[in-house]
Amino acid sequence: ESGNTYERAAIESFWAAQAPRVVDPLTGVSLTSMALFTNWSKRREVSAWLSQVPEYTPVGWRSRDDVPAAVQHASVAARPTRGAAFVLRALSLRSAFVCMWIAVTLSCGLGVLEERNSLVQCPRTRPDEHGTSRWGQMTHLPRGE
């Protein structure tokens, strides 16, 4: 949910010590679930490193052949999450905002919105006073009179 990667045992231990609060250790942001998912990219990195260092046996492994199977489901009971109606409403609002942003951005870029009459903010696509073009930086355009 947070997008951060932690060692499974470490995050489970952290959450146990923080109970009943469930937060991301790096950001302190509250999480809605304790579901854990395998970071396949990180798992491949570890496998590649282990193949380059054949004499190393990770702590807790009986041998190098004792590669723990990845758990593909939540290893900690999930805390009750918000209802489906809340999730759908949030997705609808986010989708509406994204569609509006795309429409405004395209309209500004295609010149559909005239700067002098614009009631919206358009991304600055022309060079500023320093000759720098700043696509994506918002600039306020004055309302028409």
MOSULVEN-V674723 format. One record per pair of residues at least 24 apart in sequence whose ideal C-beta (glycine too) atoms are under 7 Angstrom apart, sorted by the first residue. I is the first residue (numbers start at 1). J is the second residue. D is the distance in Angstrom with one decimal. If there is no record, write none. Layout:
I,J,D ; I,J,D
This chain:
1,31,5.2 ; 1,32,6.6 ; 1,33,6.0 ; 2,27,6.6 ; 2,29,6.5 ; 2,31,6.4 ; 5,39,4.8 ; 5,42,5.5 ; 8,36,6.1 ; 8,75,6.6 ; 11,36,6.8 ; 12,76,6.0 ; 15,76,6.9 ; 22,79,6.1 ; 32,81,5.1 ; 32,82,6.4 ; 33,78,4.8 ; 33,79,5.9 ; 33,81,5.6 ; 34,76,4.3 ; 34,77,6.9 ; 34,78,5.8 ; 34,79,5.6 ; 35,74,3.9 ; 35,78,5.1 ; 36,74,5.9 ; 36,75,5.2 ; 36,76,6.4 ; 38,70,4.4 ; 38,71,6.5 ; 38,72,6.3 ; 43,70,6.3 ; 115,141,5.1 ; 116,144,5.3 ; 117,144,3.7 ; 119,143,6.0
